[in-house]
Amino acid sequence: MYAPGESPFHVRGSTYLGIRDHVKATLPGGLEAVFEAMPQGPHRSFVEQAFTADGWYDALTIRPLTEIIAKLEQRSWEDSLRARASDLARREHGVLGRVRMIASSPEKIAEKLQLAALERFDFGQAEIVETGRGLSKVAYHEVPQPLGAWLIASLDGHASVAISNAGGKQPKLNSRLIPQGRRGDMGLVDVRVELSWSR
């Protein structure tokens, strides 16, 4: 739909830097293996550039980049995303983070996690639809279609760690994508997510 770097959908560079850090730590061959797996051209030039954490970059390139990483890992795309998000959650929360989470409730943690899911992007809106004991439902509006499934898998991996650290048991995520018109050449979706757990 758009050449890399030219779409109207953007993400903070910290997201790409986080992907790079995960690749360096877990993938044999590191970043060079990823670059070599990409054909010469605009996608490779985009992912080889120097990213800054606070800069804005084309968000749509997340999809082909993470698909190549999953292929190199010999995992499904969704499993690769969930694993990376779980690793990120464990690093972010650490020992002190786990202590703070234990002092909070799984319900509060789920709500914060879901509201924060789009804060690094310049598109979309998060709407809390329903909250209750062991339940949190959210709708993400106006998400570019290629990133809908990416958002779901990433939330699933992160939530499984965060909710468990806060005392929730057997967290489960159900989701669906609902087409919601277009922005320019790109189809948009509403991402409906239901997180549930036992106490």
ABEGO torsion letter per residue (X at the ends): XBBBGABABBBBAAAAAAAAAAAAAABBGEAAAAAAABBBEAAAAAAABBBBAABBBBAAAAAAAAAAAAAAAGBBAAAAAAAAAAAAAAAAAEAAAAAAAAABBAAAAAAAAAAAAAAABABEBBBBABBBBGBBBBBBBGBBAAAAAAAAAAAAAAAAAAAAAAGBBGBBBBBBBBBBEBBEABBBBBBBBBBBBBX
